[in-house]
Amino acid sequence: MTSTETSKLRLLLQPAVLVGALGYFVDIYDLLHFNIVRIPSLQSLGLETTNNGLLLQNWQMAGMLVGGILWGILGDRKGRTVLLFGSIALYSAATLANAFVQSFVAYAFWRVLAGVGLAGELGGSMALVAELLPRELRGYGTMIVTTVGVFGAVAAGLTGKVLHDNWRAAYTIGAVLGFALLTLRVGVSESAMFKRKASHDEIGRGNFLSLFTNFSRFRRYLCCILIGVPLWYAVGIIVTYCPEFAAELHIQGTVTAGDGVMWAYLGITVGDFLNGTLSQLLQSRKKVVGLGLMVSTGFLWAYFSADGRSSTTLYAIIFGLGVGLGYWAVFATMAAEQFGTNLRATTATTIPNFVRASLIPCTWIYKALKGSHSPLQAAEITAAIVIPVAFVALLGLRETHGVDLDYVELPEGSHFR
């Protein structure tokens, strides 16, 4: 290995990247852990599982929506490292509290607070890594964060299988992982780019409302959100409720939500790595996101057409769907690259959480359609809405591979370096 390659590797494996990756691992573990323990946890509390599961999921997503705005503003005003420390402390405490709930109200309350805390991790890490790494390496850096991070869902799936009858212990493990991560945050340095621009108070650091006062900025913001919606539709409905769909599809063999989530996120882990690498090789974010959407569409069609297949085949389809949905790594990078330093934490944090919260209207549409259609047909129609919208939104974004990020957004929409 040459000295240049060694230097690049050292840059890629700096504390901000490694801690960001581990932080996102814990984030995804906790976020998806609920989907895995939904049925046993609600059953142990004497509650109906499907409708109460949807309610808890939507409350959690609502918390993430609020948290995304709060942490994003804090990250642009006080710094990326403050954002990361605060978000991990909150979701670790809330996750621990979830291990001791005895009622639906308590369950919902702590899932909301966990959602608020979870909202800050990915966006804060993406903004920090994008600003610390040189432009030719930042795609690889954000790929490492997301690839390692989404593997947390696989860990959640394995934990769910081992501790299926002890969901409280599984929540406790997630909290312990989060508190352990706090000790590693101490070694992470603040972004020099943020520090340089922090003195320009007149440009409105963390001004969330400024995203809606300029058409160009609002269009970029909305398009970033819309291209990510298919991922959370697929994870939140297609994968989470695979046992219910398996019954309608007459799948041969046992299908569980835990295994579905595990195989989906194993696919997403592979997809994040492949898409992140392909983005660097093609020097394009948009082409890779478009390819990911096409692959996802193909595997959704295979899922809806799997009548009478085996559970092994269904899990293979879910894995393939996850590979397609691995465009999340490139999507998250684009969200950080589309905006200036004074709004980067705000947008990088709120965009993924608006995407996650988009599961709320997706479930509304899905539940409304179930009134006159079968669950599988309702899911198909919902997919026919969100996927074309994502393709159109992708056309509205500029290519950001290799762009210089050392600029800020002015109120009128122009840039200042």
Secondary structure as GFF3:
##gff-version 3
##sequence-region A 1 417
A	DSSP	alpha_helix	3	12	.	.	.	ID=ss1
A	DSSP	alpha_helix	15	44	.	.	.	ID=ss2
A	DSSP	alpha_helix	50	78	.	.	.	ID=ss3
A	DSSP	alpha_helix	80	98	.	.	.	ID=ss4
A	DSSP	alpha_helix	104	118	.	.	.	ID=ss5
A	DSSP	alpha_helix	121	132	.	.	.	ID=ss6
A	DSSP	alpha_helix	138	162	.	.	.	ID=ss7
A	DSSP	alpha_helix	167	185	.	.	.	ID=ss8
A	DSSP	alpha_helix	192	197	.	.	.	ID=ss9
A	DSSP	three_ten_helix	201	203	.	.	.	ID=ss10
A	DSSP	three_ten_helix	208	212	.	.	.	ID=ss11
A	DSSP	alpha_helix	215	233	.	.	.	ID=ss12
A	DSSP	pi_helix	234	239	.	.	.	ID=ss13
A	DSSP	alpha_helix	242	248	.	.	.	ID=ss14
A	DSSP	alpha_helix	257	282	.	.	.	ID=ss15
A	DSSP	alpha_helix	286	304	.	.	.	ID=ss16
A	DSSP	alpha_helix	311	325	.	.	.	ID=ss17
A	DSSP	alpha_helix	328	337	.	.	.	ID=ss18
A	DSSP	alpha_helix	341	357	.	.	.	ID=ss19
A	DSSP	alpha_helix	359	369	.	.	.	ID=ss20
A	DSSP	alpha_helix	375	395	.	.	.	ID=ss21
A	DSSP	beta_strand	408	409	.	.	.	ID=ss22
A	DSSP	beta_strand	415	416	.	.	.	ID=ss23
###
